[in-house]
Amino acid sequence: MKFIIFHGAFASPEGNWFPELKERLGSLRQTVISPQFPINSWEEVSKKGFLSDSINQNLQNWLSVFKHKILSKIKNGEKLSFIGHSLGPLFILHVVEKFDLKLDSAIFISPFLEKLNKSWQIDLVNKTFYKSDFNFEKLKKLIPVSYVLYSDNDPYVDKKYSLDFVNKLGSSVILVRGAGHMNQEANLNEFPLVYELCKTRLDLNLYQRYLDHRRELFSVDYTKGKTEEVIYLKPEEVFDEGVFHFRNLQKNGFCTFYTALRFWDTQSKYMEEARKAAKRINDLTRVFVVDKISDLKRHLFLKQIRLDFAAGIKVRLCLFKDVKDKIGEPDFGIWDSDYLCVVHSNKNKKVDKVKLSSRKIDIQNACKWKKEILRQAVRIYNVDKDIENFIKKQEKYL
């Protein structure tokens, strides 16, 4: 998705909540354009007086900037979402109508169509933009999904103007109580509601959704500016990660369970969510990579296998010695085919870190490990009988 943020009168892309929104959408690997349109300062306009005709902020200048600096960056068939604040929504309508732009969606904050009659300075810089006779039937087709956010105490845009905008464009309307003009004056340097509305238009993969989940847990500063395809977690953090990815799994999952690690709680919430996911998607495989045959005789371990099997997880057994020279790590998971989790352990078989990756090369390597493991693994169809046969077969060669 390509998002374009349109500021309002006397404003800039560096003000209000625009930079924070741009950063957060960028961290989800979305393209965000936040241009500067020609403006005059409040002081400059006030000094020149209301009869001044040398105003940089006018419709012609803004259309020229859009045509020469932005339109060329829009590709045919590209999904577009426009976000406008104050004068921004009105200018968006001019742009969409003039250039026949088909949008995926638009978010209009404190919009209006006509003269506001609040101050002569505002009406002077906005006068060439005011228009209430757009071809709204055409605009509704070009902007099939739109939201209007308005406040009940906006000092510049009375709610009647925003509601008129809603009625003419057929937008979904959201009242944000006590938010003023929804700008820095109202201490809105962040606007989570706008961000969440943007996210509803995205088809995020599991890894991107997990990164966003991390930001919610640890604040925006935790991953500020980060768009890495690889992150590392502390061992104890993997349990929250696991619960998240199991709850959000959509297509398929493959994972191993290395029995030498005294790390996993077989009766934990993590494992419970895995079993719920298996019932929901019906395509989850867990291969128990067996370090020692005696591991298969442990009570809790056998209970884990039985619970997994009953939940519909495709359970397999594989000896570590048969694959150790062919795989990078014995404990890993591939989720929805685009998200890798690798549990790193040291020579003492203690977990020291967990790697999450969406890099193609990492996933390709993990898929090779998966192939080798499945080539050696035995599928469990009858828990007691098949485990007993597996043990007997291996003890025969000891």
Residue pairs with C-beta under 8 A, 6 or more apart in sequence:
1 30
1 31
1 79
1 80
1 81
1 104
1 201
1 202
2 30
2 31
2 32
2 33
2 73
2 74
2 78
2 79
2 80
2 81
3 22
3 25
3 30
3 31
3 32
3 33
3 80
3 81
3 82
3 83
3 198
4 32
4 33
4 34
4 35
4 70
4 80
4 81
4 82
4 83
5 13
5 18
5 21
5 22
5 32
5 33
5 34
5 83
5 84
5 88
6 35
6 37
6 82
6 83
6 84
6 85
6 87
6 88
6 89
6 91
6 92
7 13
7 15
7 16
7 18
7 34
7 36
7 37
7 85
7 86
7 87
7 88
8 84
8 85
8 86
8 87
8 88
8 110
9 39
9 57
9 86
9 87
9 122
9 125
9 126
10 39
10 40
10 41
10 42
10 57
10 125
11 39
11 85
11 86
11 183
12 36
12 39
13 19
13 22
13 34
13 35
13 36
15 183
15 184
16 85
16 182
16 183
16 184
16 188
16 189
16 191
17 183
17 188
17 189
17 190
17 191
17 194
18 34
18 85
19 34
20 189
20 190
20 191
20 220
21 32
21 83
21 191
21 194
21 195
21 198
22 32
22 34
23 220
23 224
23 225
24 195
24 215
24 220
25 32
25 195
25 198
26 32
26 227
27 211
27 212
27 215
27 223
27 225
27 226
27 227
28 199
28 202
28 204
28 208
28 211
28 212
29 208
29 227
30 198
30 202
33 70
33 73
35 65
35 66
35 69
35 70
37 57
37 61
37 62
37 65
37 66
37 91
38 56
38 57
38 58
38 61
38 62
38 65
39 56
39 57
39 125
40 55
40 56
40 57
40 125
42 121
45 52
45 55
45 121
45 124
45 125
46 121
48 54
50 120
50 121
50 124
52 124
55 124
55 125
57 125
57 126
58 125
58 128
58 129
59 91
59 94
59 128
59 129
60 128
62 91
62 129
63 94
63 95
63 98
66 95
66 99
67 99
71 99
74 80
74 101
79 104
79 201
80 101
80 102
80 103
80 104
81 103
81 104
81 105
81 106
81 107
81 198
81 201
82 92
82 95
82 96
82 103
82 105
82 106
82 107
83 106
83 107
83 109
83 194
83 198
84 90
84 91
84 92
84 106
84 107
84 108
84 109
84 111
85 109
85 110
85 182
85 183
86 109
86 110
86 111
86 112
86 156
86 157
86 181
86 183
87 126
87 129
88 108
88 109
89 106
89 108
89 109
89 110
89 111
89 112
89 148
89 165
90 111
90 112
90 113
90 126
90 129
90 130
90 131
91 129
92 106
92 108
93 113
93 131
93 134
93 139
93 169
94 129
94 131
95 101
96 103
96 139
96 142
96 143
97 134
97 135
97 138
97 139
97 142
100 142
101 142
102 142
103 142
103 143
103 144
104 144
104 145
104 201
105 143
105 144
105 145
105 146
105 147
105 201
106 143
106 145
106 146
106 147
107 146
107 147
107 149
107 194
107 197
107 198
108 146
108 147
108 148
108 149
108 165
108 169
108 171
109 148
109 149
109 150
109 182
109 191
109 194
110 149
110 150
110 151
110 154
110 156
110 157
110 162
110 181
110 182
111 148
111 150
111 157
111 161
111 162
111 165
112 157
112 161
112 162
112 164
112 165
113 130
113 131
113 132
113 134
113 161
113 164
113 165
113 168
114 130
114 131
114 132
114 161
114 164
115 123
115 126
115 127
115 130
116 122
116 123
116 126
116 156
116 157
116 158
116 161
117 123
118 155
118 156
122 156
132 164
132 168
134 168
136 168
136 169
136 170
139 169
140 169
140 170
143 169
145 201
146 169
146 170
146 171
146 172
147 171
147 172
147 173
147 174
147 197
148 162
148 165
148 166
148 169
148 171
148 172
148 173
148 174
149 174
149 176
149 182
149 193
149 194
150 157
150 159
150 162
150 163
150 173
150 174
150 175
150 176
151 159
151 175
151 176
151 177
151 178
151 179
151 180
151 181
151 182
151 186
152 159
152 175
152 177
152 178
153 178
153 179
153 180
154 162
154 179
154 180
154 181
154 182
155 180
155 181
156 181
157 181
163 173
165 171
166 173
174 193
176 182
176 193
179 186
179 188
180 186
180 188
182 188
182 191
190 220
199 212
204 212
205 336
205 338
205 339
205 358
206 245
206 248
206 249
206 250
206 335
206 336
206 338
206 339
207 229
207 338
207 339
207 356
207 357
207 358
208 358
209 244
209 248
210 241
210 244
210 245
210 248
210 339
210 356
211 223
211 226
211 231
213 244
214 222
214 223
214 231
215 222
215 223
217 240
223 231
229 357
229 358
229 359
230 355
230 356
230 357
230 358
230 359
230 362
231 355
231 356
232 353
232 354
232 355
232 356
233 241
233 353
233 354
233 355
233 356
234 353
234 354
235 263
235 351
235 352
235 353
235 354
237 354
238 341
238 343
238 354
239 268
239 269
239 270
241 341
241 354
241 356
242 270
242 273
242 274
242 341
243 269
243 270
243 273
245 333
245 335
245 339
245 341
246 253
246 270
246 273
246 274
246 276
246 277
247 273
247 276
247 277
249 277
249 280
249 281
249 284
249 335
249 336
250 281
250 336
251 281
251 283
251 336
251 337
252 281
252 283
252 284
252 335
252 336
252 337
253 274
253 277
253 278
253 281
253 283
253 284
253 285
253 333
253 334
253 335
253 336
254 284
254 285
254 287
254 333
254 334
254 370
255 274
255 284
255 285
255 286
255 287
255 332
255 333
255 334
255 341
256 286
256 287
256 288
256 289
256 330
256 331
256 332
256 333
256 373
257 264
257 286
257 287
257 288
257 289
257 304
257 331
258 289
258 291
258 320
258 330
258 331
258 343
258 345
259 288
259 289
259 290
259 291
259 292
259 295
259 296
259 301
259 320
260 291
260 292
260 295
260 320
260 330
260 345
260 349
261 331
261 343
261 345
261 349
261 350
261 351
262 349
263 343
263 345
263 351
264 270
264 271
265 271
266 300
266 301
266 303
266 304
267 300
267 303
267 304
271 304
271 307
271 308
274 284
274 286
274 308
274 311
274 313
275 307
275 308
275 311
275 313
276 311
277 284
278 284
278 308
278 311
278 312
278 313
279 311
279 312
282 312
284 312
284 313
284 314
285 313
285 314
285 315
285 316
286 308
286 313
286 314
286 315
286 316
287 315
287 316
287 317
287 318
287 373
287 374
287 377
288 301
288 305
288 315
288 316
288 317
288 318
289 318
289 319
289 320
289 323
289 330
289 331
289 373
290 296
290 317
290 318
290 319
290 320
291 320
293 391
293 394
293 395
293 398
295 301
296 302
296 317
296 387
296 390
296 391
297 391
302 383
302 387
305 315
305 380
305 383
305 387
306 383
308 315
309 315
309 380
309 383
314 379
315 379
315 380
315 383
316 374
316 377
316 378
316 379
316 380
317 377
317 378
317 380
317 386
317 387
317 390
318 373
318 376
318 377
318 378
319 376
319 394
320 330
322 376
323 330
323 369
323 372
323 373
323 376
324 330
326 369
326 372
327 369
327 372
327 373
328 342
328 365
328 366
328 369
329 342
329 343
329 344
329 345
329 369
331 342
331 343
331 345
332 340
332 341
332 342
332 343
332 366
332 369
333 340
333 341
334 340
334 363
334 366
334 367
334 370
335 341
337 363
338 358
338 363
339 356
339 357
339 358
339 363
340 355
340 356
340 357
340 358
340 359
340 362
340 363
340 366
341 354
341 355
341 356
342 354
342 355
342 357
342 362
342 366
343 351
343 354
344 351
344 352
344 353
344 354
344 355
345 351
345 352
346 352
357 363
378 386
378 390
379 386
380 386
380 387
